[in-house]
Amino acid sequence: MVMTDDENNKDEIGNDTSNISVQQEQEQMTKLFDSWSELIKMPTIGPFPAFSQEFRSYSQDLLRMSQTLYNAQTNLSDYWKQMNMAYVLATKEVSERAPKQLRSKEDFDEYKKIIINAFEDAFTGLFNSKEFSVTYGKVSSDLLDLFKQMQKFAEKNLKVLNLPRREEMDEILKDIHEMKRTIHDMKRSAYKG
């Protein structure tokens, strides 16, 4: 796809405004977290003091997560634009090549073949394109990053609340499995002896 100078300029302006909006969001989040910092200095009871001790870390995690969400949204938008363009191209080809009237079974069979070939050609071309590969890679990467960040965030909260984390639960399950095996072996040796 070849872009004209006007489209390039619009794209650059769009990127500049998106960077400005992200910057404004970050400034607003920083102001919000600063005001929360003042609130945290007040004496409290319950789990809130544990959360408030690492408030800066939480705010940075939330900012990173919001940036990842923003990137994912942008890349998903590009992904769906490309998918929709392939669909439009396929339907255009079908409408141009389709028989004007479907009077017989042969006409209907020909129409089905045209539909299958048009969609196969359009989406095969899309999936083989470098642009789609790059976009799909970005979307996958963003979603994996988001998942990892959410997992870290959950692990941190479990630690603060003094609840077992995933690693600790895996270790406990492994120990239980080993104990079951040992008991089973002991029962087997008792029956033999």
C-alpha positions in Angstrom: 0.0 0.0 0.0 1.5 3.3 -1.1 0.8 6.4 1.1 0.8 9.9 -0.3 2.6 12.8 1.4 -0.7 14.0 2.9 -1.5 10.6 4.4 2.1 10.5 5.8 1.6 13.9 7.4 -1.7 12.9 8.8 -0.2 9.7 10.2 2.7 11.7 11.8 0.2 14.2 13.3 -1.9 11.3 14.6 1.2 9.8 16.2 2.1 13.1 17.7 -1.3 13.6 19.2 -1.4 10.1 20.6 2.0 10.7 22.2 0.7 13.9 23.7 -2.4 12.2 25.0 -0.3 9.4 26.6 1.9 12.1 28.2 -1.2 13.9 29.5 -2.6 10.7 30.9 0.7 10.0 32.7 0.8 13.5 34.1 -2.7 13.1 35.4 -1.9 9.7 36.9 1.1 11.2 38.6 -1.0 14.0 40.1 -3.5 11.5 41.3 -0.8 9.3 42.9 0.7 12.3 44.6 -2.6 13.2 46.2 -3.0 9.6 47.3 0.4 9.8 48.8 -0.8 12.5 51.1 -3.8 10.4 52.0 -1.6 7.5 52.8 0.2 9.4 55.5 -2.9 9.2 57.6 -3.2 6.4 60.1 -5.2 3.4 58.9 -6.2 -0.1 59.8 -6.6 -3.2 57.7 -4.7 -4.2 54.6 -4.5 -0.7 53.3 -1.2 0.2 55.0 0.4 -2.9 53.4 -0.7 -1.7 50.0 0.3 1.9 50.7 3.9 1.0 51.6 4.6 0.2 47.9 2.4 2.9 46.4 5.0 4.2 44.0 5.6 0.7 42.7 1.9 0.2 42.2 1.6 3.5 40.4 4.4 2.6 38.0 2.9 -0.8 37.4 -0.4 0.8 36.6 1.2 3.3 34.2 3.1 0.5 32.4 -0.2 -1.5 32.2 -2.1 1.5 30.8 0.7 2.1 28.2 0.6 -1.6 27.2 -3.2 -1.4 26.9 -3.0 1.7 24.7 -0.4 0.0 22.4 -2.6 -3.1 22.2 -5.6 -1.1 21.3 -3.7 0.7 18.6 -2.2 -2.5 17.1 -5.6 -4.3 17.3 -7.1 -1.4 15.4 -4.5 -1.9 12.6 -5.1 -5.7 12.7 -8.9 -5.3 12.2 -8.4 -2.7 9.5 -6.4 -5.1 7.5 -8.9 -8.0 8.1 -11.7 -5.7 7.0 -9.9 -4.6 3.9 -9.4 -8.3 2.9 -13.1 -8.9 3.5 -14.1 -5.9 1.4 -11.8 -7.0 -1.5 -13.2 -10.5 -1.4 -16.8 -9.3 -1.5 -16.0 -6.8 -4.3 -14.5 -9.7 -6.4 -17.5 -11.9 -5.7 -20.0 -9.1 -6.7 -18.0 -8.5 -10.0 -17.6 -12.2 -10.9 -20.9 -13.6 -9.7 -23.6 -14.7 -12.2 -26.4 -12.2 -12.5 -29.1 -14.8 -11.8 -29.0 -18.2 -10.1 -31.4 -20.3 -12.2 -29.9 -23.7 -11.9 -27.8 -25.9 -9.6 -24.8 -25.3 -11.9 -25.2 -21.5 -11.4 -25.3 -21.9 -7.7 -22.3 -24.2 -7.7 -20.4 -21.7 -9.8 -21.4 -19.0 -7.4 -20.1 -21.0 -4.4 -16.8 -21.6 -6.2 -16.4 -17.9 -6.9 -17.1 -17.1 -3.2 -14.6 -19.7 -1.9 -11.9 -18.6 -4.4 -12.4 -14.9 -3.8 -12.1 -15.2 0.0 -9.3 -17.7 -0.2 -7.3 -15.4 -2.5 -8.0 -12.2 -0.4 -7.1 -13.8 3.0 -4.2 -15.8 1.7 -2.7 -12.6 0.3 -3.3 -10.8 3.6 -1.8 -13.6 5.7 1.2 -13.8 3.4 1.9 -10.0 3.5 4.7 -8.6 5.6 2.5 -5.8 6.9 0.1 -8.3 8.4 2.9 -10.4 9.9 4.3 -7.3 11.7 0.9 -6.2 12.9 0.0 -9.7 14.2 3.4 -9.9 15.9 2.8 -6.6 17.7 -0.7 -7.6 18.8 0.6 -10.9 20.2 3.5 -9.3 21.9 1.3 -6.6 23.5 -1.2 -9.2 24.8 1.5 -11.3 26.2 3.1 -8.3 27.9 -0.3 -7.3 29.3 -0.8 -10.9 30.7 2.7 -10.9 32.3 2.1 -7.5 33.9 -1.3 -8.5 35.3 0.3 -11.7 36.6 3.1 -9.7 38.3 0.5 -7.4 39.8 -1.6 -10.2 41.2 1.5 -11.9 42.6 2.5 -8.7 44.3 -0.9 -8.3 45.8 -0.9 -11.9 47.1 2.4 -11.3 48.8 1.3 -8.0 50.4 -1.8 -9.8 51.8 0.3 -12.6 53.1 -1.4 -15.2 50.9 0.4 -18.0 49.1 1.7 -17.1 45.7 1.6 -19.3 42.6 5.1 -20.6 43.1 4.4 -21.5 46.7 1.2 -23.3 45.8 3.1 -25.3 43.1 5.7 -26.2 45.7 2.9 -27.3 48.2 1.2 -29.4 45.5 4.5 -31.0 44.6 5.1 -31.9 48.3 1.6 -33.4 48.5 2.2 -35.5 45.4 5.5 -36.8 46.9 3.8 -37.6 50.2 1.1 -39.6 48.4 3.7 -41.5 46.5 5.6 -42.3 49.7 2.4 -43.5 51.5 1.5 -45.6 48.5 5.0 -47.2 48.5 4.8 -47.8 52.2 1.4 -49.5 51.8 2.7 -51.6 49.0 5.7 -52.8 51.0 3.5 -53.5 54.1 1.3 -55.8 51.9 4.3 -57.6 50.5 6.0 -58.2 53.8 
